[in-house]
Amino acid sequence: MGMFTKDIKSMDDMLTHGLQDIYYAEQQITKALPKMIDKATNRDLATGLKNHLEETNKQIERLNQVFKKLGMAPKGTDCPAIDGIIKEADETAGEIDDKSVLDAAIVANAQAVEHYEIARYGTLIAWAEELGHDDIVRLLTTNLNEEHAANTKLNTVAMRKGVNRKAAS
């Protein structure tokens, strides 16, 4: 089901679909991160990805709470956007032989995932606030804050920890 299908008739329907979308996305990310961790050769990058895998599992727990507060069973719906980002990351990683260039690509691909999540959580928070679901805003905001922090850590690994510099040399 796409974002704007006949099944979506109200803002509540959009919120539900958006939550199902991010729930699916987080599930897919927990499957993709171990592959990225295995391919990463930079220690800071691998550690950061491992830490974010743990955070992602906690984010899924928070989403379970969100669904419960809304009186729904946790459920995902196919998300072609995250599927495409993950597919592109897999394809890119398979094409790069130089390990330092691969690390830079992993950072870039991980940031694409983070940026998608940041956009989705920001929208969900705005919709939840508009609909008066203050009880779930805090949970979604915690997830959003973790996504922002993960993106910042990836920037640090790329720029200050030398991943980009090493890839360029």
Secondary structure as UniProt FT lines:
FT   TURN            3..4
FT   TURN            6..7
FT   HELIX           11..39
FT   HELIX           43..69
FT   TURN            70..71
FT   HELIX           80..95
FT   HELIX           99..130
FT   TURN            131..132
FT   HELIX           134..159
FT   HELIX           163..168
//
